């Protein structure tokens, strides 16, 4: 199914505020996972997170232009959907990403000091594979066409 045809999923993504991001933190594949506020856009389909650059999740990110990552939206009991994704993560230049930061702050509904800190980084997650499960339809699972 094409992403644009998944109207209920798109509405869900607009309403959800947090996602879980998993990244490798070293070359041996040690994983770190964190639940964070996010913003997203559809063209291209990407998710954006603001995080402290001193955090575990940024250890490998700061040494390579792009790393393998996974992301999940919808992790609580009663959620109508779960969107599971695999792709890549990279750090964006915050000074050149004002439009993404604006989306992030609007969705978060605050301009929190923790987000604006000296060590803050903007991380982009770009999925290359995505599957969502619609619990209202009896656990129907659909692979999304992202390209």
C-alpha positions in Angstrom: 0.0 0.0 0.0 1.2 3.5 -0.8 1.8 5.7 2.2 -0.6 8.4 0.8 -3.4 5.9 0.7 -3.1 5.1 4.4 -5.3 8.0 5.6 -6.0 6.6 9.1 -2.3 5.9 9.7 -1.3 9.4 8.6 -3.9 10.9 11.0 -2.4 8.6 13.7 1.1 9.9 13.0 -0.1 13.5 13.2 -1.7 12.9 16.6 1.0 10.7 18.2 3.8 12.7 20.0 6.4 10.0 20.7 8.3 7.3 18.9 11.0 4.8 19.8 14.3 5.0 18.0 16.9 2.3 18.1 20.5 2.9 16.9 23.8 1.2 17.1 26.2 3.0 19.4 29.4 1.3 18.3 30.8 -0.7 15.4 30.2 -4.0 17.1 26.4 -3.4 16.9 25.6 -2.6 20.5 22.1 -1.1 20.5 20.6 1.8 22.3 16.9 2.5 22.3 15.0 5.6 23.4 11.5 6.9 23.3 11.4 10.6 22.3 9.2 13.3 20.9 9.2 13.4 17.2 7.9 15.3 14.1 7.6 13.9 10.7 7.0 14.8 7.1 5.7 12.8 4.2 7.9 14.0 1.2 10.3 12.4 1.7 8.9 10.3 4.5 11.2 11.1 7.5 11.1 11.5 11.3 12.9 14.1 13.3 14.2 14.0 16.9 16.0 16.5 19.0 18.4 15.0 21.5 21.4 15.8 23.6 24.5 15.1 21.5 26.2 13.7 24.6 23.6 10.9 24.9 24.4 7.2 24.2 22.3 7.3 21.0 24.7 9.8 19.4 27.9 8.0 20.1 28.2 6.3 16.6 26.0 8.9 14.9 28.7 11.6 15.6 31.4 9.5 13.9 29.6 8.5 10.7 27.5 10.4 8.2 24.7 7.8 8.4 23.9 4.7 10.5 21.4 1.9 10.4 18.4 2.5 12.7 14.9 1.3 13.5 11.8 3.3 14.7 8.4 2.4 16.1 5.3 4.5 16.7 2.5 3.2 18.7 3.8 1.2 21.7 1.0 1.4 24.3 -2.1 -0.7 25.1 -5.1 0.5 23.2 -3.2 2.1 20.3 -5.0 1.8 17.0 -1.8 1.2 15.0 1.8 0.2 15.4 4.2 1.4 12.7 7.5 -0.4 12.6 10.3 0.9 10.4 13.8 0.2 9.4 16.1 2.7 7.8 18.9 5.1 8.5 19.6 7.9 10.9 21.8 11.0 10.5 22.5 14.2 12.2 21.3 17.3 10.4 22.7 20.8 10.7 20.2 22.6 13.0 21.0 26.0 11.5 20.0 24.7 8.1 16.9 22.8 9.3 14.7 25.6 10.7 11.6 24.2 9.0 12.0 20.8 10.6 12.7 22.4 14.0 9.5 24.4 13.7 7.5 21.3 12.9 9.1 19.6 15.9 8.3 22.4 18.3 4.7 22.7 17.0 4.1 19.1 17.6 5.8 19.0 21.0 3.8 22.1 21.9 6.7 23.7 23.8 10.2 25.1 23.3 11.7 23.3 26.1 15.1 24.3 27.5 16.3 20.7 27.3 15.6 20.8 23.6 17.3 24.1 22.9 20.5 23.3 24.8 24.0 23.9 23.6 24.5 20.2 23.1 21.3 19.5 21.2 21.3 17.7 17.9 18.6 17.2 15.3 18.5 13.6 14.2 16.7 12.5 11.0 15.4 9.0 10.6 14.6 8.0 7.0 12.8 4.6 6.7 13.4 2.4 3.8 11.0 -0.3 5.0 7.7 0.1 7.0 5.0 -2.1 8.2 1.9 -1.1 10.1 -0.6 -3.2 12.0 -4.2 -2.0 12.2 -5.6 -3.4 15.4 -9.2 -2.2 14.5 -9.2 -4.6 11.5 -8.1 -7.6 13.5 -4.4 -7.2 13.4 -4.2 -6.5 9.6 -0.6 -6.0 8.7 0.4 -4.0 5.7 3.8 -3.3 4.1 4.0 0.4 3.0 5.5 1.5 -0.3 7.7 4.4 0.7 9.3 5.3 -2.7 
